[in-house]
Amino acid sequence: MRHRSPLKTALCSSAVLLSLLGCNGKGELTQDNGARTPDESPSTGTPSLPVPGFPNPSGGETPTSPEQPEPTPTPQQPAEPTPTPTPTPTPTPTPTPTPPPAPQFSRILWVAPSGSDSAAGTEKAPLRTVTRALSLLKPGEAVYLKTGTYTERLDLEEKGGSEASPLTLKAAPGATPVLKPTGSGTTLVDVEGAYWRIEGLTFDLAGDDSFAVFFRGVGSHHGVVRGCTAKNGTAGAGINVSEKASDILIENNVISNFNRNGDDSHGVIVQTTSRNVVVRGNDIHHNSGDGVQCIGPEGGATASGTPFDNLLVEDNELHENRENGVDVKTCTRVTLRGNIIWGHKTSSTSRGEGVVVHLSAKDVTVEDNVFYNNGRAISVGGVRVNGPPTNIIVRRNLIRDALGGGEEGSGIRVDTSTNVKVQHNTVWNVPGPCIVFGHGDTGNSAQLDVRNNVFAGCGVAVRGGPYRTGAVVDANLYFDTGGSAVFRLDGADMDFADWKAGSGLDRRSLEKSPGFLNIDTGDFRLGASSPARNAGLAVGLSHCGTAPDLGAFESDCP
């Protein structure tokens, strides 16, 4: 798992390097260590007086001076020691003041319910309506809403926004503004322009049949909804991206209680012909449809055209929606990563899946998620109009504690599909099967790859059906806390040895206790003596030991 692994503290130390400045080995010529060469140039002045004990320069005898008494030496005064100069302290430079940060916005227009639309739009003289402020807004500027309720529908049209100069609508610092709809309409905030940022607002639809925010049209791109609350609508979704809108970020919002009288009303929906949407860090719950739905040109779509392309659903909590946490229909390039998905139950239109990938979905990755208390955690295949789901990866997910009491209570189900990889997952404590495959009623679970998983504590370890053409199932670990694990092949229950003989699968798999660190605290990493350590096959994923570990959590990584 990527973001569920315990934190590790790395302590770093740095060494202090000392360098010594060495001498060059050369002595300076001084009177103490060498003699100067006598001056050999000819004299041009008075001859030198003879020095006693040296020959007379004229060549004669050196005259003898009359004897004189030896003078008494004058006592030398001791030299006064030179005081060591007091070092002058280096003055501390006056720090250069840090320049104030550049203003985030070139202008701020303030709005308050008590303001006036004829006012200047300053903090002390705010405007009254958001609509008036939007009419004055220019690229690089912002509209700040003070605390209060604003009953109006907003049109965020094309106004020349850009990456460097976006258009911003947000709550004033510390404020809690609420927007509610008025009159008739399909949308509370209709975004048809580019580079709009909506931050910190509450959209209370109060039962109105409207979307909270609707990004639509080819001109609607590079939009952001961040830190908002959207609730209590009765339209088809809380936030809608469609009609060729693109490059939209939906981040850190709470989206709940969109209810269409038992029909679908999703937290977020992305639709045909749109592309490049990120749904990250949101809390999406108690909607009558899915937490997030990606819909294409088949399966109840409202528009024909190219499938939605490139969706990232990451680090969200998706829970207690009437249908599914995430529903991926005919869409391409979808990644579901790092989400916590729980509390989905069987209804008249759902099997209570945490994630369902069906119709003609293509190139979908479901990785590093945590699932619990769902009727079925992950389902691939099922409803089909044209081709089946193709190129689906399910890896490094933790699936635990599925629901019983009338629910299927299963971990992973792979029905009609092509090229599905189920690798490095941990499934624990589900009343139904850990994994089901080969039971699709519209075709085979073709080219299925199930390797390096831990399937433990399940009512049935594996339920294999007859439609499993080309399946590779191997290097998995199976375990049942009540005794031998139960395997079901074409409707008949059997033990592990008979399963291997009858199916021709799981030749290198194990039936042993996985040795989790602490199930009671939800720590599903592998203990030091776990037989699942270094027991996997190479499937193209990185690992930290001599071979991959089995299950969702790799051990011994720095």
N, C-alpha and C positions, 0 to 999 in steps of 0.2 A: 504494500500500500504506500502511496506517496505521502499523503498529508495526515494519516492516522498514526504513523509510527511515533514512538515516544521520542522526546527530544533528548539529544545527547549533548553534554557540555564538553567543548574542546578547550583545553588549556594550552596556551602557547607561551613559550619563553624566548627571549631574544638575548644573545650574547653581546657584551660590550667589547669592541675591538680597540686595542691600544697600539699605536705605532710610535717607535722611538726614532728620533732624528740623530743619526750618527755623525762622527767627525770625519774629515777628509784625509787625516794622516799627515798633513803638511805643516811644519813649524815656521813661524815668522822669524826672520833674521833680526836679532836684538844684540845689545852689548853683553848680555848674559850668556848668549849661546853662540856667538860668533864674532870675528874681528873684521873691521872695515879695512879696505885696501888703502895704504898710504897714498897721499896726494903726490903724484909724480909730475905734475905740470911745473914748468919753470916759473921762478919767482919774478914778479914784476914790481916789487916794492922793497922796503927795508929788509936787510937780511935778518933771519930769525935769530933770536938770542939762543946761545947754546944751552942745552939742557944737561944738568949734571948727570955724569955716568954715560953720556952718549958721545961719540966722536964729534970733534969740532968740524963744522961743515967746511971750514977753510983748510983743514988738513993739519993744523997745528995742535999743540998741546992744549988741553983744556985748562984755562987758568983756574988757580985754586982760590977760592973766596976766603977772606979772613974768617977765622973761627968765630962764630956767633953762638951765644947761649940758645939752647932750644926753648922756643916759646912755650909757655904754658897754654895748653888748649882751652879754648873758651867752652865752658860746659854748654851742651846743646839742650835747648828747651824741648821737652817732649812734644811731639806733634799733637796738635789738637785733633781728636778723631772727627772725621767728617760725618755729620749726622746722616743716617739713612733717610732719604726723602720719603715723605708720606705719599703713598700712591693716591693719585686723584681718581675718585670714583667715576666710572663711566656713567654719564647721565642717562637716566631712563628716557627713551624717546617717548614723546607724547603720542599715544595711539591715535591712528587716523580713525575718525568716527566712521562706523559702518553706515553706508548710505541707506536710507530707508528703501524698503522693497518697492519696486515699480508697482504702480497701481494695477490691480488685477483687471479693472474695467476702466475704459476711458470716460465713462459717465454712468452714474447710477440713478435710475428713476424709482422713486419710492411711492408705494401705494398703501393706503390704509382705508378701512371701511368708513372712517370718520373724515376722510380727505375730500378734496374737491377737484373735479376734472378741469377746472380752470386755474388750478394752483400751479406752482412752478415745478412740482415733482421732486422737491428736495425732501430730506429727512424731516425737517420741521414744517414743510408745506407740501404734504404728500397729495398725490392724485387719489381719486376715489375708486376708479375701476381699472381692472387689469387690461381691459380692452383699450382704454385710452392710452395707457402706458405703452402697450405693444405698438400702437400706431405711431409713437414717437421714437421707438427704439431703432438704433442703428448698429451695424456690426461693431463688435468690441464692447458694447454696452450691456448693462444688466437692468432687469426689473426686480426690485426687492419688495416682497410682500410682508407687511406687518401682520401681527396676530389678528385673527378675525375670520369671518366667513364671507366668502365672495361667491355670489350666486350669479354665474354667467358662464357661457360656453366660449371657448377660446379658439381662435384660428391662428396657428403659427405658420404664416405664409413665407414664401421666398422673399428674403430681404438682403441678399448678398452676403450672408455669413460665410466664413472661411475657417480653415484650421487655425490661423493666426488671430482671427477676429470673429469668434463665434457670437451667437445671440443667446443670452442667458435669462431664464425665468426661474427665480428661486426664492426661498424663504429668507427674510432678513435675519441677521445673526440673532439667535435666541428666540426667534418668533415661531409660531405654530399656525400658519395660515391654512384654511380649509376651503377647497373649491367644491361647489355643488352645482348641479345643472339647473337650468331654467328653460321653460318652454319646451318645444319639441326638437328632436335631433337625435343623431345616432352616436355622437361622440362628445365627451366633455372637453378634451383637448385634441384638436385635429391638426396634425403636423404634416404639412405638405411642402415645407421649405427645408433647406439644408443647414446643417451645423447649429441646430437648436439644442440647448442644454436645459433640462428641467430638473431642479434639485430641491429636495427638502419639503415638498408640498404634500398635503393630504387631499386625495380625491375621494370624496364620499358621494357615491351615486345615489344613495338614499332610495334604492329600489328602482331607479330609472333604467330604462332599456337602452343603455348607452355603454360604449367602451370608455374606459377612463382615459386612455391615450391611444391614438390611432396614427401610426406612421403609414402613409400611403402615397403612392405615385413615384415616378422615377425621380422627381425633384426632391423627394424626402430621403436624404442620406446623411450619414455622419451625425445622427441624432443620439442624444443621451437622456435616459431617465434614471436618476440616481438618488437614493436616500428618501424615496417617497413612500407613502402609504396609499394603496388603492383598494377600495372595498365597496361591498353592498350594491353591485350592479346586477342587472338581469339580462344583459346582452350576451353575445357568444363568448366574450372573454374580457379580462381586465385590460390587458395591453395587446394590441393587434398590430402586426407588421405584414403588409401585403401590397399588391399592385405595383410591383417592381421597386419598392423601397429597399434600401441597402445600407450596410455598414452602421448598424444600430447596436448600442450598448444599453442593456437593462441590468442595473447593478445596485445591490444593497437596498432593495425595496421589500416591503411587506405587501403581499397581494392575496386577498382573502375574501371569502363569502360572495363570490360571484355565482349566482344561483338562478337557473333558468327553469324553475318548476320541474326539476327532475331531468331536464334535458341538458345537453352539453353547454357548460359555460366554463371556459378554461382560465387559468391564471394568466398564461401567456400563450398566444398562438402566432406562429409564423407560417406564411402561406405561399402558394404557387407563385412563381416568377420573382419572388424576393430572394435576397441572398445576404450572406455575411452578417449574422446576428450573434451576439454574445449575451447569454443570460447567466449572470454571475453573482453569487453571494446573496441571493434573495431567500426570503421565507415565504413560501407559497403553500397555502393550506385552505381546507374547507371550501373548495370550489366544486360545483356540480359536474364538472368535466375532469380534465387532466390538469396537473400542475403546469406542465408545458406540453403543447402539442405542435408537431411539425406535420403539416398537411400538404399533399401534392395534388396532381390533377386527377386523381381517382380516389374513391372511398369517401364520397360525401363532400368533395371540394366545392367551394363556391365559385371558382374560376378555373378555366383551362389554361394550359401553357406549360412551360418548362417546370420541372420539380424545383421546390425550394432547394438551395444549395448553400452549404457551409454554415452549420450551426454548432456553437459550443455552449453546452450547458454545464457549468462548473461551480463547485463549492456552494451549492444551494442546499437548503433544507426543504424537502418536498414531502408533505405529509397530510394524511386524512382528507384527501380529495375523493370525490365520489367514484371516479374511475381509476385513473393511473397516475403515478408520479410523472412519467414522461411517456408520451405516445408518439412513436416515429412511424409515419405512414410513408408514402412515396416521396422520399426526400433523399438527397445525396450529400455525402461528406458531413456526417453528424458525429460529434464526440460528446459523450456524457461522462464526466470525470469529477471525482472527488465530492460527490453529493451524498447526503444522508437522506434516505428514502424510506418512509415507514407509514404504517397505518392505513393501507389501502385494502378494501374488502370487496368481495363479490357483490355485484349489483346486476340490474337487468341488462346493462350494456358493458360489463367488464367482469373479468375473472379476478379482479383485485391485484393486478400486476403492479409492481414497483416500476418496471420498464417493460413496454411491449414494442417490438420492432416487427412490422408486418407489411402487407401489400407488396410494393416493389421497392422497398428501401434498399439503398446501395451504399457501401463503404461507410459502415457505422461502427464506432468503437465505444464499448461500455467498459470503463476501467476505473479502478481505485475508488469505488463507491462502497457505502455501507448500507445494507438492506436489513430491516427487521420488522416484524409484525405486519407482514403483507400476506395476502392470500397466495400469491405466487410472486417470487422475487423478479425473475427475468424470463421473458417469453419471446422467442424468435419464431416467426411464421404464424400461421393461423389464417386470418382473413386474407383472401387473395382475389384479385381481378385479372391482372396480367402476370408478368413474371414474379417469382418469389423473391424474398429478401436474399441479397447476394453480397458476399465479402463482409461478413459481420465478425467482429472480434469481441469476446467477452473475457476479460482477464483481470486478475488481481483485485477481485471484489470479495468482500466479506459478507456472507449471507447467513443470518442466524435467526432463530426463534420465529419461524413462520407461524401463521395463524392456523388453528385447527377449528373444530366445532362447525363443520359444514363447509369450510374452505378446503381447497385442494391442498394447501399447506406444502407446496413444493419449492425447490430452490431454483433450478434452471430447467427450462423446457425448450427444446429445439424441434419444431415440426417442419413443415415443408420449407425448404431453404437450400441455398447452394453456398458452399465454402464458408462454413461457420467454424471459428476457432474458439474453443472453451479451454482456457489455459490459466493455470496458477490462481485458481479461486479456492476459497475456504467456505464450505457449507457446513453449518452446525445446527443441530437441534431443530429439525423440521419434521412435522408429523407425517408428511407424505414423502415422495421420492426426493433424494438429493438432486438427481438429474433424470430427465425424461427425453428420449429421442426416438425417432422412427415411427411416430404415430400420426403423422400428418395425413389428413384426409384428402389433400389435393396434390400429393407428390412426396418424394423422398426427402429425408434429411441427408442430402447429397454432399459428399466430400466433407464430412464432419470430422473435426479434430478435437479430441478430448484428452488432454495430457497434463500431467503435473499438478493435479488438483488434490485437495483433501476433502473427502466426503464422509462426514462423521455424524453419528447421533441422529440418523434419519429413519423414518418408518420403513422405507425401502431405499437401499443404496443406489441402485440403478434400475430404471424401468425402460427396457429396450424393446422397440417394436420391429415389425418386419420391414419397414421402409427406411433402411439405413445404408444405402449404396455407398461403398467406398469409405465407410467410417473407420477412423483410426482412434482407438481408445486404449491408452496405455500409460504406465508410470503414474498411476493414481494411488492414493492411500484411502482405504475404506475402514470404517470402524463403527461398531455399535456398542453402546454402553451396556446393553442388556444381554449380550452374547454375540453369536455369529451374525454378521451382517446378512440381510436378505436381498437377493437379487431377483428381478422379475424379467423373464425373457419370453416374449410372445404370450403373455398371460400366465405363465407358470412360475411359481416361486421356487428358488433353489439357493444353495450355498455358493460360496465363492468359487470352489473348485468346479462345480457343475456349470456355473456361469462362464468361466473361462473355456471349458470344454465345449459347451453348447454354442457360444457366441463367436469363439475364435478371437476374443478381445482380451485386453488387460493381461498380456503375457508377463509383463515385468511389473505389474502393480502389486501392492502390499495390502494385507489385512492386519493392521496393528494399531495400537493406540497412538494418536498423533503427538501426544506429549506437549500439549499447549502449556504455556507458562502459568496462566491463572484464569480459568474459565469464569470463576465467580466474579472477578473484576473486569471481565471482558477483554483480557489480554490473550489474544490468539496467536501471538508469536510462538515460535517453536523453542522448547526447552533444550538445554545442552545435549541431552541424551535422546532427543526425538529421532525416530527412524526416518522422519521426513526430511531431515537435513541432508543436503548433498545427494539426494536420491532421485533427482529429476533428470529428464532428457533435455538436451540443448534444443531450444525452439526459437532461437534468435533474440532472446531477451538477456540483458546483463544479469550477472550473478556474482556473489562475493566469495563463495567457497570453491571447492574443487569441481562441483557440479551444482546445478540449480537446486534450491530447496523446493519441496512440494508446498502448495498452498499460496496464499496471498502475500505472505510476509517473508522476505529474504533475510536470512541471518548473517551475522558477522560482517556487516557492512560498516565502513568507518563513519 
